[in-house]
Amino acid sequence: MGDRHRRTRTLGGLATKPRVSKETKLRLRVIFLDDSERTFEVEQNVLGGDFFNKVCGHLKLLEKEYFGLEFRHHSGHYVWLELLKPLVKQIKYTNDLFFRFIVKFFPPDPGQLKRGLTRYLFALQIKQDLSNGSLTCNDNSAALLVSHILQSEIGDYDEELDYQHLEMKHYVPNQEYLDHKIIKLHKRHRGASPADADIQLLEVARKLDMYGIRPHAANDGEGMRINLAVTHSGVLVFQVNAYWFSKYFNIQLNYVFIKLEVTMKGLFYLAMKKNLLNILQSKQLIELFSATNRST
């Protein structure tokens, strides 16, 4: 994916409605990080991993271990596609079924990403998370992030072009109050290529408190609403609409002070010294923890 073509090329292609053909094949719609779409035709008995590999093959993506396919389960929750399980045992095939190709694992240092395409996809994910408000930050960080996005998308600073672009595209909530600061910072990035701008974007993003955190709703043993998130450092537990009440737990199995078990009923038992934290958690988080533990 050359830098000169990045602003016009889409990751997907023309999409059609899913249907079952006479050859009993499935036509599955995938939405990519640049909002483009493509429909893939697969056998009904295909494994989730084979479908995922086909999507990655379309992108010519090699560092695919950082990504996943998310879809809306018939229960109403968004879940990850399980790679070792047949596709038909995971989905309810309907016309409105679609998959989202997104980042699943965030490395602590995006500098370890080896390929430009991978960094580009991560940059798209950061832009998406900024736009929908899931990656929160202060105004100074937001302005700096958007200034790198401008450098990647439209090149060097041009005051008139900058204002026009920011008027047409909104990257962060309340962006209109940050326009002047964004443009002032953009002026400093003169000469940086789109690839360099992506690297700087990821460098700023990785230092944010909410970088790589995807909260999952849960309840503790007393019925209190909490959120859990699995990161490269461990399990993060925090209250809903309140201050953080717990930092990262080391989740290495058989750790001398902490033991983590996943039961068939989907319960996390986290025993630290003499205290027991009993948390009811979703199947998706259990699957994510298991995959994270396998990759470490």
Secondary structure, DSSP 8 states (H G I E B T S, - for coil): --GGGTTT--SSB------B-TT-EEEEEEE-TTS-EEEEEEETT-BHHHHHHHHHHHHT-S-GGGEEEEEE-TTS-EEE--TTSBGGGT----TT-EEEEEE----S-GGG---HHHHHHHHHHHHHHHHHTSS---HHHHHHHHHHHHHHHH-S--HHHHHHHHHH---STTGGGTHHHHHHHHGGGTT--HHHHHHHHHHHHTTSTTTT---EEEE-TT--EEEEEEETTEEEEEETTS-B----B---TT-SSEEEEE-TT-EEEEEETTEEEEEE--HHHHHHHHHHHHH-
